[in-house]
């Protein structure tokens, strides 16, 4: 894949998902298991790379294309979420994480993303 195409995919993903004001689009995208796994990988590689650029820069062409396809899909077909169910789910996951002794870094990130005033 050309560098121009990679940049276009990254730009599209950011515009379709991260800059989208519809939280259902964001929730749909980031709750997708494949997206979640690819983003974990991207952030891990990005951290190991010294935090240069953005995490999406570290994915392979195929992985970036997969994220792009899913971004378009969830932009066009967001799943409806209620805030009550989401908060309930976060609280359940937080209890599981705390019980397992892993910490609640993930839930803090989610809260910061979706509840900036919290």
N, C-alpha and C positions, 0 to 999 in steps of 0.2 A: 504494500500500500504506500502511496506517495505521502510525503510529509504534509502536503497541502490537504490531502484527503483526511489524514489523521487530525489535523487542526480543525477541519470542517466538522468532523464527527464530535470532537471535544466541544466545540462551540455550540453545536446543536444540542448535545446532552445538557450542557449548562443552561442554555436558554429554555429548553423544554421542561427541565426538571427543577434545577436550583433557582432559577429566576422566575419560575411560575408561582403566581400567587395562590393557585388552587392547591390547598394542602392535601386534598385527596390524590392528586397526581403524584406529589412527593411521597406520600405514604404508600401508595400503590407500588411505585418504583422501588423504594428502599426496603419494602417488606418482601419483595421477591427474593427467594432463596439464592438464585443464581447471581442477581445483582449484589446481594449482601456478601456473598463469597468473593465475588470479583472486587468489590470495594475494600474488603478486608485485605485482600492480596495487594491491591494498589496502595493502600495506606502503609502496609508493612514494607513494601519495596521503596516507597517514597521516604519513609523514615530511615531505612537503611541507606538510602541514597543521599542522606543529609538534608532532606526537606527541600531540595531544589526543584523548581518548577511546581507542577501540581500533580496529585496522585494519579490522575488519568494518563499522564505522560508515560507512566511506567508499565502500562498494560500492553500486551502483544496486540498486533493488528486484529487478530481474530477475537480477542477479548473485548477490545474497544468496539468492534463491529457488533458484537452481541449486546453490549450495553446500549449502543445506538438504536438497535432494533427494538429493544425493550423500552427505551425512553419514548420512542415514537408510539409504540403500542399503548403504554400507560398514559401518555399525553392525550391520545384519542379515546381511550377506554379506561378512565380512572375508576377504581373501586370505591364505593361509598363507605366512608368510615364515620363513626360518631366519636366525638371527643370523649364522651363518657366511657365508651368501650376501649378507646385508646389508653386513657389514663388508667383504667382498670387493668388492662394488659401490661402496662408499664409497671404498675405496682406489684402485680403477680410476678413478673420477671425479676423485679428488684428483690423481692423476697427470696426467689430461687437463687439468684446470684449471691445474695448475702448469706444464705444458708450454706451454699457451696464454698463460701469464703473467697470468691473471685473478686469482689468489689463491685461498685456500681458505676464505673466509668462510662459504660455504654448507655445506661439510662440517663446519666447526666448530659451526655451529648444529645440524646433524643429530646430531653426536656429543653435544652438550650435551642435546638433547632426549631421546635414547634411551639414552645412556650417561652419566648424570649424575655418576657417580663417576670418569669418565675425565679 
